Amino acid sequence: MADDSGHILIVDDNKVNRLLLSRNVELLGHRVSVAENGRIAMEMLATETFDLLLLDIEMPEMDGFEVLEALKADTALRNLPVIVTSSVEGLDNIVRCIELGAEDYLPKPVNKVLLRARLASGMEKKRLRDEQKELLRRFATSEVAQDLEESGFSIGGQRVYASVLFCDIRGFTALSEDQPPEAVIELLNSYYTLAFEAIGSNGGIVTLMIGDGLMAVFGAPQPLENPAQCAVTAAQDMLAMMSDFRAERAAMGEAGIQLGVGIATGEVVAGYAGTDQRATYTCIGNTVNLAARLEAHTKTARCEILIDEDTRSALDDSGLAQPLGHEHFKGFSSPIGVYFIKPSHE
């Protein structure tokens, strides 16, 4: 089978049409599956992966227009290339197919030369879309990728209730000066691997990485029932894994790392910031600024995890947080109540 071959689903209620079209498509090097109406086709699409759909319009139970509407409403299937093959005449019907997302329209009987060209074009579009999705999954979190697929891309944001977490490595500058660049990168990659696991497994997404620091948000773009609890649990999980990581590095005679984590909860503006050419998903607001201030204050307070009052009040276990008093932070007119969380690994 050729490298540019694919799995094609042919949907047509006429058995002769299915057989002849299947033969022509198979001669072009593709694998073929068939469905005798739209309902069966949608059932197959729910359980199997196809690269392109050849769709008839006039069918019992669920016609081609209804299939196109169902595909358009399904985020997992809306980008599947569809070529309509039908004897239904009239410009209005052709326009309706295109408006519902069909790539092209081939009248019956289907011309073999046109079929080859349309299949090649459709498969190329599918390949490019798959590459685009793969790049998106590589450079964005699954939550952001899902948000883009469901809502589309637009510069701007919306107000949401969320928890923001800032974290960085203590004394990283001095630590990196004593090691070759390759070792520093390897250390950072290990740190990010553990941090991303702790954050992602508790429903958060990392929105920013700068050197040894990162910012994560819990509650956007997908809402969480208790973002504050999720953020605190993520911080505890992160520090527990870092404790094991320090022990592993100590066994190899290498220096360990300590973390500082600040968490604040409240209203943020979350969305895509930048330009149409280059943008990122992020959040802004006083809650973000406070989380950054709390993370920086961990150095002075000599605590690994510091949280604000709104985070503490949302925790399932109110005794988990211990008060440190009130602090004046830059950018805040009133003193902020600060609490520390004892790491779960202690």
Secondary structure, DSSP 8 states (H G I E B T S, - for coil): --TT--EEEEE-S-HHHHHHHHHHHHHTT-EEEEESSHHHHHHHHHHS--SEEEE-SS-SSS-HHHHHHHHHH-TTTTTS-EEEEE----HHHHHHHHHTT-SEEEESS--HHHHHHHHHHHHHHHHHHHHHHHHHHHHS-HHHHHHHHHH---BEEEEEEEEEEEEEETTHHHHHHTS-HHHHHHHHHHHHHHHHHHHHTTTEEEEEEETTEEEEEESSSS--S-HHHHHHHHHHHHHHHHHHHHHHHHHTT-----EEEEEEEEEEEEEEEE-SSSEEEEEESHHHHHHHHHHHHHHHHT-SEEEEHHHHHH-S-GGGEEEEEEE--TT-SS-EEEEEE--TT-
